[in-house]
Amino acid sequence: MFLILYSINNYDIISIKENNMTIFFTQGKLLDPRKCWEDWIRLGSLAKVCREYTQEGTVNPNTGVSPNASAVQKSAYSYAVENIDVAKERFFFECRERGEVPTDDLWKEKLYKIGRLLYYQRRNRLDDFVKDNGLEVYAQDN
C-alpha cells in the first residue's frame, strides 16, 4: 500500500508500508541517489531494483508511476559523481569480478560516460565536470 502524505522542507513522504515509512523523493530529486546506488549493487540489476521499488509502492508523486531503469540509473550515477572514490572502488571490483584488469584509463572513460549521461542537457555542467576530473582527452572524441 502506498500513500502520498505531504511535503516538508522539500521532502515528500510517499511510501507507507505497515508500520514503517520510506522517504524516497528528497530535495527536489525523485529518488534518493545513495539508496539507488546501494540497491543496484545489492540486487545486481536495474530491472531488479525497479521491481523491488514497484513492490514497495514507491512512485513518482506527479505521475503515480514507479521509477524506470533509466531513472534509477541516473539517480545512482548522481551518487557516483558526488562520491567518486566509492564509485571507482566499485568499478575496479566489478572489473576484477569479470576477469578484466582495471586501469585508471578505463575508469576515466567510464566516468566521462557517466558525466555525459547525467549532464547531456547541461553542456556547461558537463564541461565543468570534465575539467574538474581531468577528462578532457575523453571529451575530445565526443
Buried (B, 14 or more C-beta within 10 A) or exposed (E): EBEBEEEEEEBBBBBBEEEEEBEBBBEEBBBBBBBBBBBBEEBEEBEBBBEBBEEBBBBBBEEEEBBEBEBBBBBBBBBBBEBBEEBBEBBBEEBEEEEEEBEEEBBBBBBBBBBBEBBEEEEEEBBEBBEEBEBEEBBEEE
